[in-house]
Amino acid sequence: MKWIGPFYLSLAAAIWGGTYVVSKAVLEYLHPWVLLEIRFLLGLLVLGIIAWKQKSWHVKRQDIKMLALIAFVGYTGSIGMQFVGTHLSGAAMGSLITAASPGLISIFAIWLLKERLQLEKALSLFLSSLGVIIVVGLPSNETTFYGNIVLFGAALTWALYTVLSRTQTKKYSSLTVTTWASLFGVVFTAPIAIWEQSVLPTTFPASIWIWFGIVYLGVISTAGAFYFWNKGFEYIDAATGSLFFFFQPIVGSLLGWLILGEDLNWNFFIGALCICMGLILSTKERTAPQHADINIQK
């Protein structure tokens, strides 16, 4: 059944694309770091139960520091900036700019994994970076401009997270790494969330729809999408499967336009084209099937 792999991968990417729209709506009621802490708690609850039942939570003591660093960079850092940037800029910009992460991965892969900078990687990095610059644009709107800068920081730290996590997914399952990262994500985010709530106190929303959005972010987007993404790679090779990540910015942009009424200008489409070209080049050279435990955003 050739459709199973593409189905799982498309579903995961579509969920991540919807994350930006849902978070934009929920952030009207909750501050970013408080929402992030709730998301990590819900995700940890689901992943923890699954990891405990499958006995996939054991790690060596010497690897705990690296798992903590992975969580700090990729969870508290990257996803935290993603929430803040989306709150300032919008769902469409959030889904697009953070989609530049695969192109940025090349920098850290060369530095940390000692990979060679081939022509495809160099051109991919150039196109993706150019696309981000075009989308960010000039500071005609100060709030949106700074939001775009924060989103680029989210893309950069997610790329670093991806490379760092590969050192651990070679030793442990994706479920194990994700569960531990969620645990440290809760620990590192908690002080910021407590500080934010003390400085900018908010009353938790009474609307059931907002709580549905919170559950979506914590359970479906954090725990579910990672499962579907890794499951898809059981049926399809990595080179082909990685292309389904394009559903994230497409879905995020379209939902932002349809549901939130966000504007999509020419900068957006030109930048999107550059980023997509860069992403295609970044996956083109990977022809051999890879391990299913591949960490790509959100």
N, C-alpha and C positions, 0 to 999 in steps of 0.2 A: 504494500500500500504506500505508494510514493507520496501521497498527499499528507501523511501523518507528520513527517518532519517539518515541512513548510507550514503546516497548520500551527504546530506548537511554537515555532519561531515567530510567525506573524502575530500570534496571540500575545506573546511576551512583549514584543516591540510595540504593539498597539496599546498594551496596558501601560507601558512606560510613557508613551506619547500622551495618554490620557492623564497621567500623573500631574503634568504641568497645569492642565486645565482644572483638575480637582483641587490641587494645592492653591492655585490662584483664588478659587472661590472660598476655600476654607480659611485662607490667610486674611480674609476680610473680617474674621471673627477671632482668630487666634494669632498671636505673634509667632514669627518663624521658628525660634528655638524651642518654644513650648510645644509647638506642633511637631517639630522634629523629634523631641524626646518621646512624645506619645507614639509616634510612628515606630521608633526603634523598640519601644517597650512591647507594642503589639507584635511586631515582627519577631522579636526575640521569644515571645511566648509561643508563637506557632512553630518557629524553627527549633526552639528548645525541646518542645514535646516530640517533634519528629526525630530530632537527633538522639534524644534519650531512648526512644523506642527502637531506633535502628542501631543504637550503640555507636554513634558516629561523633561523639563529642570528645574522645580522648586525644590529647596532643602531648608532645614531649615538653618538658619544662623549659628547655632552651629556646623553644619556638614561641613562647608566650609573648616575649618582648616584640618580636616581629609582627605577631598578630595584633598586638596593641598599636603598633605604629601604623599598620594597614588600616585599622579602624579610625585612628586619629586623622589620617590623610584622606581616606576615601569616604568615611561615614560622617564624622563630625565636621571635617573640613569641606569636602566636596559637596555633599548633599546639603549641608548647612548653607553654603554659599548659593547652591541651587535654589533653595527656598527663598533666601533673601533677595537674590537677583530676580527670580520670577515675580516676587511681590512688587518689585520696583519697575520691572520692564514689561512683564506679561508672559503668557503661556507660549505664544508663538516664538518669541525671541529666546525664551528659556530652552525650548525643545531643539531649536536650530543651533544655537551657539554651543550648547553642551554636546551636540552631535559631532563637533570637531575633535572630540577626544581621540578617536582612532588615529587621526593624522598626527596628533601630538605625542602619541605613544612612542613614535619612532625616536624622539629625542631621548627618552628615558631608557628605551631598549638598547640604544647605542651606548649610553653612559653606564647603565647598571648590568645589562645582560651581554654587553660586548658584541652586539650584533653589528654587521657591516651596513653602512649607509649606501644602499643601492639606488639606482636612478629612480626607480618607481617610488621608493620611500621619500627621497628628496623632493620629487615633484609633488607627491601627495601632501607632504608637510607644507610646501609652499602654497599650494592651492587652498588647502584647509585654512591656513593662517590668513591668506588673502581674503577668503570668504568671511572669516570672522571680523576682519578689519572693515570690510564693506558693510556688514550688518551693523556693527557697532556705530560706524559713521562718526560724524562730527557732533559735538555736544549742543544740538539745537534745543534739546530738552534735557536739562541737567539731571533730573531724577532718572530718566530712562537711560541716559548715557552711563551714569555710574552703576545702574543696574546691569547693563551690558558688560561692563568691566568685571563686576562680581561674577557674572555668569561665565565669562572667559576663565576666571580663576577656578570656577567649579570644573570646567572642562580640563584645565591643566592639572589640577589635583586628582581628578578621576583617572587621567592617563597615568600619572605616577602610581596611583593605587593599583591599576591594572597590572603594571609591570611588577610591583612589589608582591602582589597576591599570587603571581605565577610561581614565585619561589616556594610558596606554601601549598598550592594546588598540585604541585608535583609530589608532595608528601602525603597530603590528606585530600579527602573528598571536598567538593565544592560546598556540600552541606555543612561539613565541619568548619571550614574556613569562614563561611558566611555566618554561622551561628556564633562563633567566637568574635567575629567582627561586630556583630550586632550587640553582643554583650559589652564590649569595650565602647561601642558607640553610645550605649546608654550611660555608661560611667563618665565618659568625657563630655557628653552633652548636658548632663544633669546640672553641673554648676552654672553653666551659661543660661540654661532654662530657668533655674531658680532665681538668678540675678535679674533676668529679663522680666520675670513675673513680679519681682519685688519693685522694680523701677517702673514698669508699665503694667500694672495689674489689670487682668481681664477676667470677665465672668464667662465661664464656659457656656457655649451656646445651648439653647433649649431645643433648637430645630433638629428634628430627627434626620433631615437630609444632610445637615452638616456632619452629624455623627456617622452617617453612611459614608460620607467623604473621608472622614478620619479613618474608618475601618478599611476603606479602599486603599488608602495610603499605607497603612500599617500591615494589613494582611495580604491583600491582593497584589499591590505594587512591590512590596518588600519581600514577602515570602513566596507568593504564588508565581510572580513573573520570573524570578530566578529559577524556580523549578521547571517551568515551561521552557525557558531558554535552554537549560542544560539537557532537558528531555529531548528537545528537538534535534540536538547533535547526536543522539543515538541513532538517528535515521538518515542523516544527511551530512556530507563532508563540510569541514569548516569554511573552505573557500566559498562554497555556494551559500552556506547557511549565514555567513556574516552579512551578506547582502540584504537579508531581511531586517537588519537593524535600521534600514532606511525608513521603515514604517514608523519609527518613533518620531522624527521631525515632521513627517507628512501628517500623521494623525494628530500630533500636538498642534501643528499650525492650523489645520482644518477645523479642529474642535475649538481652538481659540477664536477663530473667525466666526464659526457658526454659533457657538454658545455664548461666548463672552463679548462678541462684537468687536474684536480687535482688528485693527487695520493692517493690511499687508502691502507695503510699498515696494517700489522697484528695487531699493537696496536689499530688501528681504529676498526677492527672487533671484537677483544676481548673486548675492552671497550664498544662497542655497545651492545654486548651480555649481559654484566653485567648490563648496564643501562636499557636495555629492560626487563631483569628479575626483576630488582628493580621496574620498572614502573608497571609491571603486578601485583606484590605483593601489590603495593600501591593502586591499584584499586580493588583488589580482595575482600577486606572486605566490600566495599561499595555496598551493595546489594539493599538497598532501594532507590527508585527514589528520586532525588534531584531537587531543583529548577533549572530552565533553565539558570539562570544567573550565570554561572561558568566561571571564568576568567582563561584561560590557554593560553600561548604564541602563539604569533605573527604573 
